[in-house]
Amino acid sequence: MHCSIWRFVGDPDDLERRYLALMTEVPEENNVLHAAAKTPDGLIMFDTCPSKEVFDDFFSGDEVKALFARHGLTGAQVEDFPVIAAYARRSRIDTLPWEDA
């Protein structure tokens, strides 16, 4: 499992609205582990993929770039790391079999 951390700098309330609008276009079943939080200077988003290769392929696609641009969510500082453990709803989820993305 791979986790990317996206940091958007700007008005936290404006970024929250943009993020929530973007997420209405993303099917909930696409999100195995995803979270976002407002920070004093913006918004931070955590997103997971089965692997770094899946992340790179997905987020380099024109459709995904257009989705973020349409909602004014550009210019993020993005970091990515391999996940050592992940939990959701009181269960470990990084050991679950992933479907092909």
N, C-alpha and C positions, 0 to 999 in steps of 0.2 A: 504494500500500500504506500502511496505517495501523498504528501500533504503540501499544498501551496498556501502561502500566506500573502494576502493582497492588502496593501496599505494605500488608502486614498486620503489625500489631504484636502481639506476644504471645510465648508460649513457642515457640521455633523447632521443637522436636521435635513438639509437639502440632499446630502448623500444618502441618508436613510430613505427618503422618498424615492430617489432614483433607484436604489438597490431593490426596494420592495416592488417597484414597477417592473424592473428587470426580472425578478423572480417569478412574477406572474406568467412569464413566457417560458419558464423552465419546468418541465414536468416533475412533480414531487418525487416520483419513483427514480429519477436520475440521481437523487441525492442520498448516498449511503451515509456519509458523514459530512455535514456542511453547517457552518455557523457564521454569523456576522455580528459585530458589536460596534456601537458608536464609541469613539474615543474623544478626548477633549479637542483634538485638532482634525477629526475626520471620521473615517470608518475603516474597520479591519475585517477581512473576510478570510475564513479558513475553508478550504475545499479539498476533498480527497479524490484520488483516482487509483485504479488498481496498480499503476506503475508510472514512472516518469515518462516513459514513451507514450503512454495513453494520454497523459497530461499534455505533453508537447504537441502531439497530433491534434488533440481536441482544441486547445486554446490557440493554436496557430491557424486554425481554419477561418476562412473569410466570413462564414455565417456567425461564428461566435464573436469575432472582432466587430462585426456590424451590430450585433446585439448590444454589446457593451457601449459602442459609440452612440447608438440610437438613444441610450439612456444617459449619455453624458458621463459614463464611467470609464474614463481613459486616463492614461498617465500614472497608473498605479505602480508602486514599487512592489515587485513580486519576488518572493523567496520560495524555494522549494526544498523539501527534506524528506528522507525516507521515514516512515512511521515505525516506531518501535512498539507501540501499543495504542489501541483506540477503543473507547467505550461509549456506548449510547444506550439509554434506557436500561441501565444497570447490567449491561451485558458487554462482554468483549466482542468487538466486531471486526478487528483486523485479521482474524483467523477464518472468517467466513469465505466461502468460495465466491469469487467475483464472476459476474457475467461479462462477456465481451462488451466493451463500450462501443 
